[in-house]
Amino acid sequence: MKGLHKVTFILLVIGGLNWGLEVFVVGVGSFLPSSIATLIYVLVGLSALVEIFTHKGNCKECEVKGGGAPSMGGM
């Protein structure tokens, strides 16, 4: 599962950067053929779903310790 988590994290970063670049009309959809861009969008969407359903098991910060609410780090 650790490898899957790394792949989904990388795809989510790529997706987030692409959304930011779309503001300037230089995102993935602007340069790649539509079929490849669609494939990338589907992979990013699937990565988001994987992270939604598996994040708690992969994230040390989300573990509940002592039965209380998860720690908010330095907040």
N, C-alpha and C positions, 0 to 999 in steps of 0.2 A: 504494500500500500504506500510505502514511502516514495517509491518511484512515481506512482500515479499522482501523488500529491505534488511532487516537484513539477511534473509535466503540466498539471492543471494550473498550478501557480504561475508558471511561465506564460501559459496561454492567457490567463487572466490579466497579467501585466501587459502583454501585447495588445489585448483587447482594450484595456484602459488607455494605453498610449494612443491607440488608433482612434478612439473616441475623441481624445484631445486634439489629435491632428486633423480630424474631420472638420473642426471649427475653421481651420485654414484651408480646407479643401485639398489636403495632401494625404489623406488616409489611404488605407489599403484599397478601398473601392475605386480610387482615382487612377491607380497605376496598373492593377492586375486585371486580367480577363474576369468577367463576371462570375464564371463558374469557379475559379480559384478563390475569388473574394468570398463567394457564398460558402465554400468549404471552410475557409478560415472563420467566418462568422458562426457557422454551425459548431465548429470545434470549440470556439470560445464560449458559446452558449452551453454546450455539454459540459465544459470544464466548470462553469458556474454551478450547474446542477450537481456535479460530483462534489464540489466544495461545500455546497449547502447541506448535502446529506452526510458528508464524512468529516466535516471540519472539526466537530467537537472531539472526535477520536484522534485527530492528528495534531491538535493545538494544545500545547502545554499551558497556555494562559487561560484556556477555557475549561480546564479541569476544575471540578468543584472539590475543594479540600476542606475537610472538617464539617461537611454538611451545609455550609453557608453559601452565600452567593459567590460567583466567580470574582476573583480579584480584578480590579480595573487598572492594575499596574501602578503608575505614578500619579494617577488622577485623584 
